Amino acid sequence: MAIQISPSILSADFAHLADEAAAVSPSADWLHVDVMDGHFVPNLTLGLPVVESLLKATDTPLDCHLMIEDPDRWAPAYAEAGAGSVTVHARAASAPVRTLREIRRLGARAGLALNPAEPVEPYADIVGEMDMLLLMTVEPGFGGQSFLDVVLPKIRRAREILDTREASVWLQVDGGVSAETIERAAEAGADVFVAGSAVYGAQDPAKAVESLRALAVEAAGGR
Ligand SMILES: O=C(CO)[C@@H](O)[C@H](O)COP(=O)(O)O
């Protein structure tokens, strides 16, 4: 699976989102959009109207990460609007399989997310229902936190589960991904990397994406 980088606009300037999207569009595979409702996580960001505007402002596909309660109800609208990928948290979804199927039916890639302390094994039997498994490497809610090395064994186990089942499911990590941490996550088996502050805190965000990609490709060793 090719290494992919998904810059998180949580660390961008919300007053200039179109410009911030353009700043990474030469090199980013996705634009990661953190939708937070102030309930599932203690932070409030943006919702569907902003996603609809972003879709008009950029050709980079949107990777929408819903950190919200009741994603079963809201996720389909993001897929219908044109998001390329819509990820829901396993803990928040009351009918994850139905919701993943609905996201796919509406034409988006379907993702399932797990917080750092949530095990991957209970979801092994439903990996065929998803296009991406997102393992949080920080507690969700805020950018700029430190990468949690305690998640590395779970990344390895998830990679094993996906390889054993020959599932073409992308393995995304999100939180604290930087030039200092991306190699560890790539060695463990991740192939899609969300990076907020490491990209938008850099002088040249597009270059930062390329540097992260080069480190991950090297660490993944052609996997
Ligand atoms: O979902 C989240 C945080 O909950 C992330 O997408 C952050 O936006 C990542 O930011 P950095 O840790 O890379 O600064």
The ligand as an SDF file (V2000), in Angstrom:
LIG
                    3D

 14 13  0  0  0  0  0  0  0  0999 V2000
   -8.0140   14.2190   15.5410 O   0  0  0  0  0  0  0  0  0  0  0  0
   -7.1000   14.8840   15.9270 C   0  0  0  0  0  0  0  0  0  0  0  0
   -7.0430   15.3240   17.3340 C   0  0  0  0  0  0  0  0  0  0  0  0
   -8.1610   14.8100   17.9790 O   0  0  0  0  0  0  0  0  0  0  0  0
   -5.9910   15.1530   15.0090 C   0  0  0  0  0  0  0  0  0  0  0  0
   -6.3770   15.0740   13.6550 O   0  0  0  0  0  0  0  0  0  0  0  0
   -5.1510   16.3690   15.2380 C   0  0  0  0  0  0  0  0  0  0  0  0
   -5.5280   17.4300   14.4490 O   0  0  0  0  0  0  0  0  0  0  0  0
   -3.7320   16.0120   14.9270 C   0  0  0  0  0  0  0  0  0  0  0  0
   -2.9330   17.0910   15.2240 O   0  0  0  0  0  0  0  0  0  0  0  0
   -1.3910   16.9170   15.5470 P   0  0  0  0  0  0  0  0  0  0  0  0
   -1.3160   15.9880   16.7270 O   0  0  0  0  0  0  0  0  0  0  0  0
   -0.7810   16.3150   14.3240 O   0  0  0  0  0  0  0  0  0  0  0  0
   -0.9340   18.3010   15.8520 O   0  0  0  0  0  0  0  0  0  0  0  0
  1  2  2  0
  2  3  1  0
  2  5  1  0
  3  4  1  0
  5  6  1  0
  5  7  1  0
  7  8  1  0
  7  9  1  0
  9 10  1  0
 10 11  1  0
 11 12  2  0
 11 13  1  0
 11 14  1  0
M  END
$$$$
